[in-house]
Amino acid sequence: MTYACSESPPNFRLFARRCQQQLLSPYRARRVAGHVEYVSGPGRTTLRPTDLVVLCLVRDGEGHLEHFVEHYLRLGARLLVLLDNGSVDNTMAIASKLGNVVLLRCNLPYRTYQYEFRRYLVNRFGSESWSLVVDIDERFDYPLSDRLPLRQFLAYLNENQYTAVPAQLLDLFPEGPLHTWPSGGRALFEASQWYDISSVSEFMPRLDGLSNLYSAPPRHLKGGIRQLAFGIEPTLTKYPLVYGPARARPVSYSAHFCQGARVADISCLLAHYKFDSAFQQRCRDAIRQRNYYDNSREYRAYLRVLGSEPAMVLKRPTARRFQGVNELVNTGFVTVSEPYSAHVRQFAGRAAGSAIPSGRDAKSDIP
């Protein structure tokens, strides 16, 4: 299917903000490095190019924490690193008791240092292996992971000299109104079985200055249930998986892009469990702290709609039940290439490979 693409128009305010972030980045990097404290967890761990380190900046994440760690250890991650940024709940106490988890702490303000926190984690812990930079409410998965172990997935990336992999953020939500949403953890995971990509569209952001190499034109998506329900148009594409030894790294002005990378010919999934019982309070906190872009404009939109529709239900007639990452390959939301499909077929065997979809042939439901 042919996608309608539009390049983002010049935004001089955004350009000035990026320039400021880049100029201040070296100073902020030194500040972060000088203020991070080790709390608990394994010491030096020997890592290999087919190992995965999960890196997460967290604040008040106790509701997600145990399920987060369980998911990534089950996926095959070698190590998880949590950088706590001023939690006042039980995040620190819970994390300090979990195995394969390094717990760090830094109380510098998130609003100023959020991007340097991520870059610090990649530079410190990803110098020998793959780094997956995710939020506490994101669960990463890759196409055909039921047939290809994580080590073999990373081996494919290494063999093709890829150093970054894009992923699409899929907002998952419960069926009922806000007052019925679980508080987090396994209950939220089990209740959030619905998604809606009827309003997702493709766009081409301005990628100049990132020094990335692309094996194919990158597919960047926006929209989704947050556009339908709240009238905003969030960017859904991120580059969470980077290969540190090649110096691929997050940029200093956005959580959605990377630089210095050779970008893979596939995309992956970030299942996003944002809509829990504390969602409305987190919006209030984000507005009060002005932690996010344009004085937390996105969170003002959330509160505005919830204030006028307190019983709003996210599940619409266009919603679908989430069946896993492979289903999203068939919709075109997640993409695979023929070389990747061949790699999986070679590993899984000819019989299992006969049903593997090809990225070029997959039907797309994205307008």
Secondary structure as the mmCIF struct_conf table of DSSP 4:
data_model
#
loop_
_struct_conf.conf_type_id
_struct_conf.id
_struct_conf.beg_label_comp_id
_struct_conf.beg_label_asym_id
_struct_conf.beg_label_seq_id
_struct_conf.end_label_comp_id
_struct_conf.end_label_asym_id
_struct_conf.end_label_seq_id
HELX_LH_PP_P HELX_LH_PP_P1 THR A 2 ALA A 4
STRN STRN1 GLU A 7 GLU A 7
HELX_LH_PP_P HELX_LH_PP_P2 SER A 8 PRO A 10
HELX_RH_AL_P HELX_RH_AL_P1 PHE A 12 HIS A 35
STRN STRN2 GLU A 37 SER A 40
BEND BEND1 GLY A 41 GLY A 41
TURN_TY1_P TURN_TY1_P1 PRO A 49 THR A 50
STRN STRN3 LEU A 52 VAL A 58
BEND BEND2 ARG A 59 ASP A 60
HELX_RH_AL_P HELX_RH_AL_P2 GLU A 62 LEU A 75
TURN_TY1_P TURN_TY1_P2 GLY A 76 GLY A 76
BEND BEND3 ARG A 78 ARG A 78
STRN STRN4 LEU A 79 ASP A 84
BEND BEND4 GLY A 86 GLY A 86
BEND BEND5 ASP A 89 ASN A 90
HELX_RH_AL_P HELX_RH_AL_P3 THR A 91 ALA A 95
TURN_TY1_P TURN_TY1_P3 SER A 96 LYS A 97
BEND BEND6 LEU A 98 LEU A 98
TURN_TY1_P TURN_TY1_P4 GLY A 99 ASN A 100
STRN STRN5 VAL A 101 ARG A 105
BEND BEND7 LEU A 108 LEU A 108
HELX_RH_AL_P HELX_RH_AL_P4 TYR A 110 PHE A 125
BEND BEND8 SER A 127 SER A 129
STRN STRN6 TRP A 130 VAL A 133
TURN_TY1_P TURN_TY1_P5 ILE A 136 ASP A 137
STRN STRN7 GLU A 138 ASP A 141
TURN_TY1_P TURN_TY1_P6 PRO A 143 ARG A 147
BEND BEND9 LEU A 148 LEU A 148
HELX_RH_AL_P HELX_RH_AL_P5 LEU A 150 GLU A 159
TURN_TY1_P TURN_TY1_P7 ASN A 160 GLN A 161
STRN STRN8 ALA A 164 ASP A 171
STRN STRN9 PHE A 173 PHE A 173
BEND BEND10 GLU A 175 GLY A 176
STRN STRN10 PRO A 177 PRO A 177
HELX_RH_3T_P HELX_RH_3T_P1 LEU A 178 THR A 180
BEND BEND11 GLY A 184 GLY A 184
HELX_RH_AL_P HELX_RH_AL_P6 GLY A 185 ALA A 191
STRN STRN11 TRP A 194 TYR A 195
TURN_TY1_P TURN_TY1_P8 SER A 198 SER A 199
STRN STRN12 SER A 201 PHE A 203
STRN STRN13 MET A 204 MET A 204
TURN_TY1_P TURN_TY1_P9 ASP A 208 GLY A 209
BEND BEND12 LEU A 210 LEU A 210
STRN STRN14 LEU A 213 TYR A 214
BEND BEND13 SER A 215 ALA A 216
STRN STRN15 HIS A 220 LYS A 222
BEND BEND14 GLY A 224 GLY A 224
HELX_RH_AL_P HELX_RH_AL_P7 ILE A 225 PHE A 230
BEND BEND15 GLY A 231 GLY A 231
STRN STRN16 THR A 235 THR A 235
STRN STRN17 THR A 237 TYR A 243
HELX_RH_3T_P HELX_RH_3T_P2 GLY A 244 ALA A 246
TURN_TY1_P TURN_TY1_P10 ARG A 247 ARG A 247
STRN STRN18 ARG A 249 PRO A 250
BEND BEND16 SER A 252 TYR A 253
BEND BEND17 ALA A 255 HIS A 256
STRN STRN19 CYS A 258 GLN A 259
BEND BEND18 GLY A 260 GLY A 260
STRN STRN20 ARG A 262 VAL A 263
BEND BEND19 ASP A 265 ILE A 266
STRN STRN21 CYS A 268 HIS A 272
BEND BEND20 ASP A 276 ASP A 276
TURN_TY1_P TURN_TY1_P11 SER A 277 ALA A 278
HELX_RH_AL_P HELX_RH_AL_P8 PHE A 279 GLN A 289
TURN_TY1_P TURN_TY1_P12 ARG A 290 ARG A 290
BEND BEND21 TYR A 292 TYR A 292
HELX_RH_AL_P HELX_RH_AL_P9 TYR A 293 SER A 308
TURN_TY1_P TURN_TY1_P13 PRO A 310 ALA A 311
STRN STRN22 VAL A 313 VAL A 313
TURN_TY1_P TURN_TY1_P14 PRO A 317 THR A 318
STRN STRN23 ARG A 320 ARG A 321
HELX_RH_AL_P HELX_RH_AL_P10 VAL A 325 THR A 331
TURN_TY1_P TURN_TY1_P15 GLY A 332 GLY A 332
BEND BEND22 PHE A 333 VAL A 334
HELX_RH_AL_P HELX_RH_AL_P11 GLU A 338 ALA A 348
HELX_RH_AL_P HELX_RH_AL_P12 ARG A 350 GLY A 353
TURN_TY1_P TURN_TY1_P16 SER A 354 ALA A 355
HELX_LH_PP_P HELX_LH_PP_P3 ILE A 356 SER A 358
TURN_TY1_P TURN_TY1_P17 GLY A 359 ASP A 361
#
